[in-house]
Amino acid sequence: MTESKKKKIKPKMVNITINIPDIYDDNIQKLIGMKIVASRSEAIRTALRDFLHNEFSNLKLLGYFGENH
């Protein structure tokens, strides 16, 4: 395998600004302290990915998408 194929292709990242309640940030900081996540960004990306995955699955169950999606 060539060196270029060994490297993982990173998805393009987009910077966004969000406002969250202090309690959310406090809990994210606890997760960082427990070494469950490395950063706020990672925690938020993980939460968003899980939310989108669950919602997409829910929409499929409700028949919003055909079997090919």
C-alpha positions in Angstrom: 0.0 0.0 0.0 1.3 3.4 -0.9 2.0 6.0 1.8 -0.8 8.2 0.5 -3.3 5.4 0.8 -2.2 4.8 4.4 -3.2 8.3 5.5 -6.8 8.7 6.5 -8.7 11.4 4.7 -10.0 13.9 7.2 -13.4 15.4 6.6 -13.5 19.1 5.9 -14.3 21.0 9.1 -16.4 24.1 9.4 -16.2 26.5 12.3 -19.4 27.4 13.9 -20.3 29.4 17.0 -22.9 28.1 19.5 -24.2 29.2 22.8 -24.9 26.6 25.4 -26.1 26.7 29.0 -23.4 26.8 31.6 -24.5 23.5 33.0 -23.7 21.8 29.6 -20.2 23.3 29.6 -19.7 22.3 33.2 -20.6 18.7 32.3 -18.4 18.8 29.2 -15.5 20.0 31.4 -16.2 17.0 33.7 -16.0 14.6 30.8 -12.7 16.2 29.7 -11.4 15.9 33.3 -12.4 12.2 33.3 -10.6 11.8 29.9 -13.8 10.6 28.2 -13.4 13.3 25.6 -10.4 15.3 24.6 -12.1 18.7 24.1 -15.3 20.6 23.9 -15.3 20.3 20.2 -15.0 16.5 20.3 -17.8 16.3 22.9 -20.1 18.5 20.8 -19.2 16.6 17.6 -20.0 13.3 19.3 -23.3 14.5 20.6 -24.3 15.9 17.3 -23.3 12.8 15.4 -25.3 10.6 17.8 -28.3 12.9 17.6 -28.3 12.9 13.8 -27.8 9.1 13.6 -30.7 8.6 16.0 -33.0 11.0 14.2 -32.2 9.6 10.8 -33.0 6.1 12.2 -36.3 7.4 13.6 -37.2 9.0 10.3 -36.5 5.7 8.5 -38.7 3.9 11.0 -41.5 6.4 10.4 -41.2 5.8 6.6 -39.7 9.1 5.5 -37.0 7.3 3.5 -37.1 4.4 1.2 -35.1 1.2 1.8 -32.3 2.5 -0.4 -31.2 5.2 2.1 
